[in-house]
Amino acid sequence: MSKFQAITSLFILVFIIIFVSYKITAFSSNHSTSNRYIQLQLLGVNDFHGQLNKYQMFSGTMAGGAEYLAAYLKKYKQENTNTLLVHAGDMVGGSPPISSQFQDEPTIEFLNLLHFDVGTPGNHELDEGVNEMKRLIHGGFNKKTGYFQGANTAYSSANIIDRKSGTPLLPPYVIKQMDGIDIGFIGVVTKETNMYVSPENRKEVEITDEVSAINRTVKLLKEKGIEVIVVLAHDSAKSDKAGANSTGALVEMAPKIDDEVDVIFTGHSHEYANTVAAGKLIVQAYSNGKAFSQVKLEIDPHSKMIVKKQAKIIATSHHHIKPDEETVALLNKYRKRLGSNFNQVIGEMPEEIRRNQDANGESPLAKMIAESEREAMGVDIAFVHQGEMRKSLKKGKITVEDLYTNVPMGHNVSKLILTGDQIKLALEQQWTKAHENRLQTVGLTYDWEAKAPIGSRVVVLKDKKGQEIQPSNEYEVAVSNYLASGGDNFTAFEQGRLVESGPQVVTALIRHIQQKYPSHSLKE
């Protein structure tokens, strides 16, 4: 080999080594680029309302039910070990008998079975008062069900403030670590809870402004070096499927919320939301377990900051998955404890009785409930608020369980003495600057002027005989104990004089249906 050939061969060898080394380095670099971000997954549920054994048609398929929701959440959790389960409140309250008859302990057991990581109370967690909410979370004794171990979930709320101490009743934030990344969670509930929950059930606490509570807590998390911040907000949001046309309280609040907040799980309005507002990803997955939110986060392990975030709202369609066996066993345990009384047929409806209001603000089911309350208390006038019932009454045979599911709040009927002026004031309180909240009435009629100033809209008010209601005359009126205590901001009823407490609202309705719509099989 000549000297020239030797040099040439050496050059070629060096070139090959450099080229191969470059390709290996390039491959390694490209490979690390695609994997250098940490993939985190948050799976969220909101407004479950104890619907453990309830299913519904959704987008042309049957969906919902605890055993199907559990199967989906377990499946998605298996696909990414860096997964946290979270909820945005109202997991209990307004529940069907399989949960409500056991103080909603079965729903908490269900959440424990799935190992939910972080949650926040909604307004319905306060339906039976602060102490009962704390018992379900922390454990304790109830005279109806005995001792309960409480929730395994870490609860947070930055704006439910203990009146005695002036500090949050629950931790304002929770920190969870996944794959070396600290994630800060802040819980809040709508300030409207002050209106929705009866005064006696929230007397120990004050619900403060959500934005102020969030921003105050963000500062605490930033002081701890937390870069990933998620809010669990029991507050409304809505968008179309493309993320446009977003509305709701949280969408309006978004520009005022600290920009360090990355993701907001919402609830309360039972709507679809998957949108971005003021740089914050906002999601809501309908209600009652028929869907859940999947939020995927890509995080730079060096800066500990989110570099990408995206979400999907996934329906719990029965067609695509088998029910979770552990959850089925839990449901069967409580079905057995519930017994057969709730399967009893108490009547048969000739047609569906709709919950929804028509163009005139009239709800046929609410009217029926008002009539049953009027009969139960032996009075001429009754009022019902729209939140008393959850679903329409189906055509055909009606069971005890149907009515406890449709009218789940556990309120009792009260007989009040009200003056004509107080009755008129109650009707005027249907309209506020923020919204309209129509009462359903029997035993009186009234005309109102939509363009008149708020507080002066009712112009003609008559009893069932057509006689005008006199301002200073006293009238016996039936309402739920919820309305009697000023619930839904109908403070006029608080001015009335309580003269008698009656049966549960659902019991009055059962009696009404038994008498007016007896089942053919019962007749035989």
PEKA-V267661 format. One record per residue. N is the residue number from 1. RES is the residue in one small letter. PSI is psi as a letter, one per 20 degrees, with the letter a starting at -180 (999 if undefined). D_FIRST is the distance of its C-alpha to the first C-alpha in Angstrom with 1 decimal. Layout:
n=N res=RES psi=PSI d_first=D_FIRST
n=N res=RES psi=PSI d_first=D_FIRST
This chain:
n=1 res=m psi=p d_first=0.0
n=2 res=s psi=r d_first=3.8
n=3 res=k psi=h d_first=6.6
n=4 res=f psi=g d_first=8.1
n=5 res=q psi=h d_first=6.0
n=6 res=a psi=g d_first=6.4
n=7 res=i psi=g d_first=9.9
n=8 res=t psi=g d_first=10.6
n=9 res=s psi=g d_first=9.9
n=10 res=l psi=g d_first=12.1
n=11 res=f psi=g d_first=14.6
n=12 res=i psi=g d_first=15.0
n=13 res=l psi=g d_first=15.5
n=14 res=v psi=g d_first=18.0
n=15 res=f psi=g d_first=19.7
n=16 res=i psi=g d_first=20.2
n=17 res=i psi=g d_first=21.7
n=18 res=i psi=g d_first=23.9
n=19 res=f psi=g d_first=25.0
n=20 res=v psi=g d_first=25.8
n=21 res=s psi=g d_first=27.6
n=22 res=y psi=g d_first=29.6
n=23 res=k psi=g d_first=30.7
n=24 res=i psi=g d_first=31.8
n=25 res=t psi=g d_first=33.7
n=26 res=a psi=g d_first=35.1
n=27 res=f psi=g d_first=36.3
n=28 res=s psi=g d_first=37.8
n=29 res=s psi=g d_first=39.5
n=30 res=n psi=g d_first=41.0
n=31 res=h psi=g d_first=42.1
n=32 res=s psi=h d_first=43.8
n=33 res=t psi=g d_first=45.4
n=34 res=s psi=i d_first=47.1
n=35 res=n psi=j d_first=48.4
n=36 res=r psi=i d_first=49.0
n=37 res=y psi=q d_first=52.7
n=38 res=i psi=p d_first=55.3
n=39 res=q psi=o d_first=57.2
n=40 res=l psi=q d_first=60.9
n=41 res=q psi=p d_first=63.7
n=42 res=l psi=p d_first=67.4
n=43 res=l psi=p d_first=69.9
n=44 res=g psi=q d_first=73.3
n=45 res=v psi=q d_first=76.8
n=46 res=n psi=q d_first=80.0
n=47 res=d psi=l d_first=83.7
n=48 res=f psi=h d_first=83.6
n=49 res=h psi=k d_first=87.3
n=50 res=g psi=k d_first=87.3
n=51 res=q psi=l d_first=86.7
n=52 res=l psi=g d_first=85.5
n=53 res=n psi=k d_first=87.0
n=54 res=k psi=p d_first=87.3
n=55 res=y psi=q d_first=85.3
n=56 res=q psi=q d_first=85.5
n=57 res=m psi=p d_first=84.2
n=58 res=f psi=o d_first=81.5
n=59 res=s psi=l d_first=79.6
n=60 res=g psi=j d_first=80.8
n=61 res=t psi=q d_first=79.9
n=62 res=m psi=p d_first=81.5
n=63 res=a psi=r d_first=80.1
n=64 res=g psi=r d_first=81.0
n=65 res=g psi=p d_first=82.3
n=66 res=a psi=h d_first=81.0
n=67 res=e psi=h d_first=79.2
n=68 res=y psi=g d_first=77.1
n=69 res=l psi=g d_first=76.4
n=70 res=a psi=g d_first=75.2
n=71 res=a psi=g d_first=73.0
n=72 res=y psi=g d_first=71.3
n=73 res=l psi=h d_first=70.9
n=74 res=k psi=g d_first=69.4
n=75 res=k psi=g d_first=67.0
n=76 res=y psi=h d_first=65.7
n=77 res=k psi=h d_first=65.6
n=78 res=q psi=h d_first=63.4
n=79 res=e psi=i d_first=60.9
n=80 res=n psi=o d_first=60.3
n=81 res=t psi=h d_first=61.1
n=82 res=n psi=m d_first=61.4
n=83 res=t psi=p d_first=64.8
n=84 res=l psi=p d_first=68.2
n=85 res=l psi=p d_first=71.5
n=86 res=v psi=q d_first=74.0
n=87 res=h psi=q d_first=77.4
n=88 res=a psi=k d_first=79.5
n=89 res=g psi=r d_first=83.0
n=90 res=d psi=k d_first=85.9
n=91 res=m psi=h d_first=84.4
n=92 res=v psi=r d_first=88.0
n=93 res=g psi=p d_first=91.4
n=94 res=g psi=k d_first=93.1
n=95 res=s psi=q d_first=91.8
n=96 res=p psi=r d_first=93.0
n=97 res=p psi=h d_first=95.1
n=98 res=i psi=h d_first=92.2
n=99 res=s psi=g d_first=91.1
n=100 res=s psi=h d_first=94.2
n=101 res=q psi=i d_first=96.6
n=102 res=f psi=k d_first=94.5
n=103 res=q psi=k d_first=94.2
n=104 res=d psi=j d_first=90.7
n=105 res=e psi=h d_first=89.3
n=106 res=p psi=h d_first=87.6
n=107 res=t psi=g d_first=85.5
n=108 res=i psi=h d_first=84.4
n=109 res=e psi=h d_first=83.5
n=110 res=f psi=g d_first=81.4
n=111 res=l psi=h d_first=79.5
n=112 res=n psi=h d_first=79.0
n=113 res=l psi=h d_first=77.7
n=114 res=l psi=i d_first=75.0
n=115 res=h psi=l d_first=74.3
n=116 res=f psi=p d_first=74.9
n=117 res=d psi=g d_first=73.4
n=118 res=v psi=q d_first=75.3
n=119 res=g psi=r d_first=78.5
n=120 res=t psi=q d_first=81.2
n=121 res=p psi=q d_first=84.9
n=122 res=g psi=a d_first=86.3
n=123 res=n psi=h d_first=90.0
n=124 res=h psi=i d_first=90.9
n=125 res=e psi=i d_first=89.7
n=126 res=l psi=j d_first=92.8
n=127 res=d psi=h d_first=95.3
n=128 res=e psi=j d_first=96.9
n=129 res=g psi=r d_first=96.6
n=130 res=v psi=g d_first=94.3
n=131 res=n psi=h d_first=95.1
n=132 res=e psi=h d_first=94.2
n=133 res=m psi=g d_first=91.0
n=134 res=k psi=h d_first=90.1
n=135 res=r psi=g d_first=91.1
n=136 res=l psi=h d_first=88.7
n=137 res=i psi=g d_first=85.9
n=138 res=h psi=i d_first=86.6
n=139 res=g psi=q d_first=88.7
n=140 res=g psi=a d_first=92.4
n=141 res=f psi=p d_first=95.7
n=142 res=n psi=p d_first=97.6
n=143 res=k psi=h d_first=101.0
n=144 res=k psi=h d_first=100.2
n=145 res=t psi=i d_first=96.9
n=146 res=g psi=b d_first=96.8
n=147 res=y psi=p d_first=93.8
n=148 res=f psi=p d_first=90.4
n=149 res=q psi=i d_first=87.1
n=150 res=g psi=a d_first=86.0
n=151 res=a psi=q d_first=82.7
n=152 res=n psi=i d_first=79.2
n=153 res=t psi=q d_first=78.1
n=154 res=a psi=o d_first=77.9
n=155 res=y psi=q d_first=80.4
n=156 res=s psi=q d_first=80.3
n=157 res=s psi=o d_first=82.8
n=158 res=a psi=i d_first=82.9
n=159 res=n psi=j d_first=86.1
n=160 res=i psi=o d_first=88.5
n=161 res=i psi=p d_first=90.3
n=162 res=d psi=p d_first=92.7
n=163 res=r psi=h d_first=95.9
n=164 res=k psi=g d_first=96.8
n=165 res=s psi=h d_first=93.6
n=166 res=g psi=j d_first=92.3
n=167 res=t psi=r d_first=88.9
n=168 res=p psi=p d_first=86.9
n=169 res=l psi=h d_first=88.3
n=170 res=l psi=r d_first=84.8
n=171 res=p psi=p d_first=81.6
n=172 res=p psi=h d_first=80.6
n=173 res=y psi=q d_first=77.0
n=174 res=v psi=p d_first=74.8
n=175 res=i psi=p d_first=71.2
n=176 res=k psi=q d_first=68.8
n=177 res=q psi=p d_first=65.2
n=178 res=m psi=p d_first=62.5
n=179 res=d psi=l d_first=58.9
n=180 res=g psi=i d_first=59.4
n=181 res=i psi=p d_first=61.2
n=182 res=d psi=p d_first=64.9
n=183 res=i psi=p d_first=67.1
n=184 res=g psi=p d_first=70.5
n=185 res=f psi=p d_first=73.3
n=186 res=i psi=p d_first=76.6
n=187 res=g psi=q d_first=79.6
n=188 res=v psi=q d_first=82.5
n=189 res=v psi=q d_first=85.4
n=190 res=t psi=p d_first=87.2
n=191 res=k psi=i d_first=90.0
n=192 res=e psi=i d_first=92.2
n=193 res=t psi=h d_first=92.5
n=194 res=n psi=h d_first=95.4
n=195 res=m psi=h d_first=97.1
n=196 res=y psi=h d_first=95.9
n=197 res=v psi=p d_first=96.7
n=198 res=s psi=q d_first=100.4
n=199 res=p psi=h d_first=101.5
n=200 res=e psi=h d_first=102.4
n=201 res=n psi=i d_first=98.9
n=202 res=r psi=j d_first=97.2
n=203 res=k psi=h d_first=99.7
n=204 res=e psi=i d_first=97.5
n=205 res=v psi=r d_first=94.6
n=206 res=e psi=p d_first=93.9
n=207 res=i psi=o d_first=91.2
n=208 res=t psi=r d_first=89.8
n=209 res=d psi=p d_first=87.7
n=210 res=e psi=g d_first=84.3
n=211 res=v psi=g d_first=82.3
n=212 res=s psi=g d_first=83.6
n=213 res=a psi=g d_first=82.9
n=214 res=i psi=g d_first=79.3
n=215 res=n psi=h d_first=78.5
n=216 res=r psi=h d_first=80.1
n=217 res=t psi=h d_first=78.0
n=218 res=v psi=g d_first=74.7
n=219 res=k psi=h d_first=75.2
n=220 res=l psi=g d_first=75.5
n=221 res=l psi=h d_first=72.3
n=222 res=k psi=h d_first=70.4
n=223 res=e psi=h d_first=71.6
n=224 res=k psi=j d_first=69.9
n=225 res=g psi=j d_first=66.6
n=226 res=i psi=p d_first=66.9
n=227 res=e psi=h d_first=65.0
n=228 res=v psi=o d_first=65.7
n=229 res=i psi=p d_first=69.4
n=230 res=v psi=p d_first=71.2
n=231 res=v psi=p d_first=74.9
n=232 res=l psi=o d_first=77.0
n=233 res=a psi=o d_first=80.0
n=234 res=h psi=m d_first=83.0
n=235 res=d psi=q d_first=83.6
n=236 res=s psi=q d_first=83.4
n=237 res=a psi=q d_first=80.6
n=238 res=k psi=q d_first=80.0
n=239 res=s psi=r d_first=77.5
n=240 res=d psi=r d_first=76.7
n=241 res=k psi=h d_first=73.8
n=242 res=a psi=i d_first=71.5
n=243 res=g psi=i d_first=72.5
n=244 res=a psi=r d_first=74.6
n=245 res=n psi=l d_first=78.4
n=246 res=s psi=p d_first=78.3
n=247 res=t psi=r d_first=81.7
n=248 res=g psi=r d_first=83.4
n=249 res=a psi=g d_first=84.1
n=250 res=l psi=h d_first=80.6
n=251 res=v psi=h d_first=79.2
n=252 res=e psi=h d_first=81.8
n=253 res=m psi=h d_first=81.0
n=254 res=a psi=g d_first=77.2
n=255 res=p psi=h d_first=77.1
n=256 res=k psi=i d_first=79.2
n=257 res=i psi=p d_first=77.2
n=258 res=d psi=p d_first=74.6
n=259 res=d psi=i d_first=71.2
n=260 res=e psi=i d_first=69.6
n=261 res=v psi=p d_first=71.0
n=262 res=d psi=g d_first=68.3
n=263 res=v psi=q d_first=70.1
n=264 res=i psi=o d_first=73.8
n=265 res=f psi=p d_first=75.1
n=266 res=t psi=r d_first=78.6
n=267 res=g psi=b d_first=81.6
n=268 res=h psi=g d_first=85.4
n=269 res=s psi=i d_first=85.5
n=270 res=h psi=k d_first=84.0
n=271 res=e psi=r d_first=81.9
n=272 res=y psi=p d_first=78.3
n=273 res=a psi=p d_first=76.2
n=274 res=n psi=n d_first=72.5
n=275 res=t psi=r d_first=72.1
n=276 res=v psi=p d_first=70.8
n=277 res=a psi=p d_first=73.4
n=278 res=a psi=k d_first=72.7
n=279 res=g psi=j d_first=69.2
n=280 res=k psi=p d_first=70.6
n=281 res=l psi=p d_first=69.8
n=282 res=i psi=p d_first=73.3
n=283 res=v psi=q d_first=73.8
n=284 res=q psi=p d_first=76.8
n=285 res=a psi=m d_first=76.9
n=286 res=y psi=c d_first=80.4
n=287 res=s psi=r d_first=82.6
n=288 res=n psi=k d_first=83.8
n=289 res=g psi=j d_first=80.4
n=290 res=k psi=i d_first=79.7
n=291 res=a psi=r d_first=76.4
n=292 res=f psi=r d_first=74.2
n=293 res=s psi=p d_first=71.9
n=294 res=q psi=o d_first=68.1
n=295 res=v psi=p d_first=66.5
n=296 res=k psi=p d_first=62.7
n=297 res=l psi=p d_first=61.3
n=298 res=e psi=p d_first=57.7
n=299 res=i psi=p d_first=57.6
n=300 res=d psi=o d_first=55.0
n=301 res=p psi=h d_first=54.7
n=302 res=h psi=g d_first=54.0
n=303 res=s psi=i d_first=56.9
n=304 res=k psi=k d_first=59.1
n=305 res=m psi=q d_first=60.2
n=306 res=i psi=p d_first=60.5
n=307 res=v psi=i d_first=57.9
n=308 res=k psi=q d_first=59.3
n=309 res=k psi=p d_first=62.5
n=310 res=q psi=r d_first=63.9
n=311 res=a psi=q d_first=66.8
n=312 res=k psi=q d_first=68.2
n=313 res=i psi=o d_first=71.8
n=314 res=i psi=p d_first=71.6
n=315 res=a psi=q d_first=74.6
n=316 res=t psi=l d_first=75.5
n=317 res=s psi=p d_first=75.9
n=318 res=h psi=h d_first=77.1
n=319 res=h psi=h d_first=75.2
n=320 res=h psi=j d_first=71.8
n=321 res=i psi=q d_first=72.2
n=322 res=k psi=q d_first=74.2
n=323 res=p psi=q d_first=76.8
n=324 res=d psi=p d_first=75.8
n=325 res=e psi=h d_first=77.5
n=326 res=e psi=g d_first=78.1
n=327 res=t psi=h d_first=80.0
n=328 res=v psi=g d_first=81.9
n=329 res=a psi=g d_first=83.2
n=330 res=l psi=g d_first=84.3
n=331 res=l psi=g d_first=86.1
n=332 res=n psi=h d_first=87.8
n=333 res=k psi=g d_first=89.0
n=334 res=y psi=h d_first=90.8
n=335 res=r psi=g d_first=92.1
n=336 res=k psi=g d_first=93.8
n=337 res=r psi=h d_first=95.2
n=338 res=l psi=h d_first=96.4
n=339 res=g psi=a d_first=98.5
n=340 res=s psi=i d_first=100.2
n=341 res=n psi=h d_first=102.6
n=342 res=f psi=i d_first=100.2
n=343 res=n psi=i d_first=99.9
n=344 res=q psi=p d_first=103.6
n=345 res=v psi=p d_first=104.5
n=346 res=i psi=i d_first=107.0
n=347 res=g psi=r d_first=107.3
n=348 res=e psi=o d_first=106.1
n=349 res=m psi=p d_first=105.2
n=350 res=p psi=i d_first=106.2
n=351 res=e psi=r d_first=103.4
n=352 res=e psi=p d_first=100.6
n=353 res=i psi=o d_first=101.9
n=354 res=r psi=p d_first=99.4
n=355 res=r psi=h d_first=98.4
n=356 res=n psi=q d_first=97.1
n=357 res=q psi=q d_first=99.4
n=358 res=d psi=a d_first=100.5
n=359 res=a psi=h d_first=100.9
n=360 res=n psi=j d_first=104.1
n=361 res=g psi=j d_first=102.5
n=362 res=e psi=p d_first=104.2
n=363 res=s psi=o d_first=102.6
n=364 res=p psi=g d_first=104.4
n=365 res=l psi=g d_first=103.2
n=366 res=a psi=h d_first=104.1
n=367 res=k psi=g d_first=107.5
n=368 res=m psi=g d_first=107.9
n=369 res=i psi=g d_first=107.0
n=370 res=a psi=g d_first=109.4
n=371 res=e psi=g d_first=112.1
n=372 res=s psi=h d_first=111.5
n=373 res=e psi=g d_first=111.7
n=374 res=r psi=g d_first=114.9
n=375 res=e psi=g d_first=116.4
n=376 res=a psi=h d_first=115.3
n=377 res=m psi=i d_first=117.0
n=378 res=g psi=l d_first=120.0
n=379 res=v psi=r d_first=119.6
n=380 res=d psi=h d_first=119.6
n=381 res=i psi=q d_first=116.4
n=382 res=a psi=q d_first=112.8
n=383 res=f psi=q d_first=109.4
n=384 res=v psi=p d_first=105.9
n=385 res=h psi=q d_first=102.6
n=386 res=q psi=h d_first=99.6
n=387 res=g psi=i d_first=97.4
n=388 res=e psi=h d_first=99.9
n=389 res=m psi=q d_first=98.3
n=390 res=r psi=h d_first=94.6
n=391 res=k psi=r d_first=94.7
n=392 res=s psi=q d_first=97.0
n=393 res=l psi=p d_first=99.4
n=394 res=k psi=q d_first=98.3
n=395 res=k psi=q d_first=100.6
n=396 res=g psi=a d_first=101.9
n=397 res=k psi=p d_first=102.5
n=398 res=i psi=p d_first=102.0
n=399 res=t psi=r d_first=101.4
n=400 res=v psi=g d_first=102.0
n=401 res=e psi=h d_first=98.2
n=402 res=d psi=g d_first=97.9
n=403 res=l psi=h d_first=100.4
n=404 res=y psi=h d_first=98.9
n=405 res=t psi=g d_first=95.5
n=406 res=n psi=h d_first=97.0
n=407 res=v psi=m d_first=99.2
n=408 res=p psi=i d_first=97.2
n=409 res=m psi=i d_first=98.2
n=410 res=g psi=j d_first=101.0
n=411 res=h psi=q d_first=103.5
n=412 res=n psi=q d_first=107.2
n=413 res=v psi=p d_first=110.0
n=414 res=s psi=q d_first=112.2
n=415 res=k psi=p d_first=115.7
n=416 res=l psi=q d_first=116.1
n=417 res=i psi=p d_first=119.1
n=418 res=l psi=q d_first=118.0
n=419 res=t psi=r d_first=120.0
n=420 res=g psi=h d_first=119.6
n=421 res=d psi=g d_first=117.9
n=422 res=q psi=h d_first=115.4
n=423 res=i psi=g d_first=114.7
n=424 res=k psi=g d_first=114.1
n=425 res=l psi=g d_first=111.8
n=426 res=a psi=g d_first=109.7
n=427 res=l psi=h d_first=109.4
n=428 res=e psi=h d_first=108.5
n=429 res=q psi=j d_first=105.7
n=430 res=q psi=h d_first=103.9
n=431 res=w psi=p d_first=102.5
n=432 res=t psi=r d_first=100.5
n=433 res=k psi=h d_first=98.3
n=434 res=a psi=h d_first=95.2
n=435 res=h psi=r d_first=96.2
n=436 res=e psi=p d_first=98.8
n=437 res=n psi=n d_first=99.7
n=438 res=r psi=p d_first=102.5
n=439 res=l psi=q d_first=105.0
n=440 res=q psi=p d_first=106.5
n=441 res=t psi=q d_first=110.3
n=442 res=v psi=q d_first=113.2
n=443 res=g psi=i d_first=116.9
n=444 res=l psi=r d_first=116.6
n=445 res=t psi=q d_first=115.5
n=446 res=y psi=q d_first=114.4
n=447 res=d psi=q d_first=113.4
n=448 res=w psi=q d_first=110.8
n=449 res=e psi=o d_first=109.6
n=450 res=a psi=h d_first=105.8
n=451 res=k psi=i d_first=106.1
n=452 res=a psi=q d_first=108.4
n=453 res=p psi=q d_first=107.2
n=454 res=i psi=p d_first=105.7
n=455 res=g psi=i d_first=108.6
n=456 res=s psi=k d_first=111.1
n=457 res=r psi=h d_first=110.0
n=458 res=v psi=p d_first=112.5
n=459 res=v psi=h d_first=115.5
n=460 res=v psi=p d_first=117.6
n=461 res=l psi=o d_first=117.7
n=462 res=k psi=q d_first=120.0
n=463 res=d psi=a d_first=120.7
n=464 res=k psi=i d_first=120.7
n=465 res=k psi=i d_first=124.4
n=466 res=g psi=j d_first=123.5
n=467 res=q psi=p d_first=125.1
n=468 res=e psi=p d_first=123.3
n=469 res=i psi=p d_first=121.8
n=470 res=q psi=p d_first=123.9
n=471 res=p psi=g d_first=122.1
n=472 res=s psi=i d_first=124.3
n=473 res=n psi=q d_first=125.0
n=474 res=e psi=q d_first=123.2
n=475 res=y psi=q d_first=121.3
n=476 res=e psi=p d_first=119.8
n=477 res=v psi=q d_first=116.2
n=478 res=a psi=p d_first=113.6
n=479 res=v psi=r d_first=110.0
n=480 res=s psi=q d_first=107.2
n=481 res=n psi=h d_first=107.2
n=482 res=y psi=g d_first=103.9
n=483 res=l psi=h d_first=105.7
n=484 res=a psi=h d_first=108.7
n=485 res=s psi=j d_first=106.5
n=486 res=g psi=j d_first=105.2
n=487 res=g psi=q d_first=102.0
n=488 res=d psi=k d_first=99.9
n=489 res=n psi=j d_first=101.7
n=490 res=f psi=m d_first=105.1
n=491 res=t psi=i d_first=106.9
n=492 res=a psi=h d_first=110.2
n=493 res=f psi=h d_first=110.5
n=494 res=e psi=h d_first=110.4
n=495 res=q psi=i d_first=113.7
n=496 res=g psi=r d_first=115.4
n=497 res=r psi=o d_first=117.5
n=498 res=l psi=p d_first=116.1
n=499 res=v psi=i d_first=119.0
n=500 res=e psi=q d_first=117.3
n=501 res=s psi=p d_first=113.9
n=502 res=g psi=b d_first=113.3
n=503 res=p psi=r d_first=110.8
n=504 res=q psi=q d_first=107.1
n=505 res=v psi=g d_first=106.3
n=506 res=v psi=h d_first=104.6
n=507 res=t psi=g d_first=107.8
n=508 res=a psi=h d_first=110.0
n=509 res=l psi=h d_first=107.7
n=510 res=i psi=g d_first=107.8
n=511 res=r psi=g d_first=111.6
n=512 res=h psi=g d_first=111.7
n=513 res=i psi=h d_first=109.5
n=514 res=q psi=h d_first=111.4
n=515 res=q psi=h d_first=114.6
n=516 res=k psi=h d_first=113.5
n=517 res=y psi=l d_first=110.8
n=518 res=p psi=q d_first=111.5
n=519 res=s psi=q d_first=109.2
n=520 res=h psi=h d_first=110.6
n=521 res=s psi=h d_first=109.8
n=522 res=l psi=h d_first=111.6
n=523 res=k psi=h d_first=114.7
n=524 res=e psi=999 d_first=114.7
